[in-house]
């Protein structure tokens, strides 16, 4: 499959490489232990584990980014998970955006991490 850009989205090998690079950058943050992108299509969705073993779920879609954090051993999309939201660029669904790391860092700060 050849990679091509279309309306701010990436397809093919370029997308896989961009997602791998974003995950590599995320796990360098001191708060994040693991990260994986959970969808091949928009919106950008990332699940993982924080340094204190709590699961998290990040989503960016339609100009809003959210980060849900659950208690250790619980599901990060459970209704008891604490969710913070902030506005973000519509293009944040594209993994090559340097803004993705800034938005996730801002949401971690809102969670006092």
N, C-alpha and C positions, 0 to 999 in steps of 0.2 A: 504494500500500500504506500503510495507516495504521500508525502506531507504537503499540505497546502494551507494557506491562510484564507479565511473567509469571514468577513464581518467581525474581526476581533477574536475569532476562535481558531484553535489549532487542531489539526487532525493527523493521524498516523504517528510515525516515529518521532516527529517533533513534539507531539503532545506527551508521549511517554517519557521522553528525555526531560521535558520541562517539569513534569510531575515528579520525576525522580530527583531533580535538582531542588525542587521546593521541599520535598521530604527531607533531603539531606540538610537543607538550611534550617528546617524546623527543629530537627533533633540536636542542633547545636545550641538552641535556647536552653538555659539552665532549668526552666520549668518543665520541659517536655522530654520524656524518655523515649516514647515511640510515636510514630505517625504513619498513617497510610491513607491515600486518597481512595475513597470508597465508590466512586462512580466514574464511568467513562464519558459521561456527558455532563453538561451544566445542569444545575449549579455546582460550583466547587464545594465538595464535601470531604472533610478530613476527620478521621477518628484516631484515637490513640490513648496513651496513658501519660499522666503527669508524673513528676518526680516523686510524688507522695502516693503513687499507685492508684489515684483516682482516674476514672475514664473521662474523656472529653469528646465532644462532637462540635466541629466547626462547619458553618455553612455560610456561603456568600451568594446572594441571589437578589436580583432586582433592586440593587442599591442599598441592601441591608446585609450586614454581617452579624452572625450570632455565634456565641460560644457557650455550650452547655457543659456543666461539670457535675458529675454525680458522686455520691459517696463511694469509697472503695468497695468493690464487690457488687455494685449496682450497675444498671444499664444507663449509659450516658444520654439516652433519649427518653428515659423514664420521666414521668410527670413530676417526680420529686427532684429532678436535676435542676440546679440553679442556672438560669440562662441570662446572659447579658447581651445587649444588642447595640450596635452603632451603625450609622450610615456609612456606606462605602461606594466606591465607583462602580458603575454597572459593569465595567470591563474587568472587575476583580475575578470574574469567573474564568479568566485566562490565567493559567498558572505561571506564565512568564512575568507577570506583573511584580515588580519589586514591592508594590504596595501591599501585597498579600501578607508578607512577613510583618510589615508595620501594623496592619489591621489586627492580625492575630496577637501581636505584642500588646497593642492597646487594650484588647479584650482581656488578655491575661492580667494586665494592670487593674482593670475594673474588677476583676475577681480577687484582687489583692495578692497576686502571685508575682 
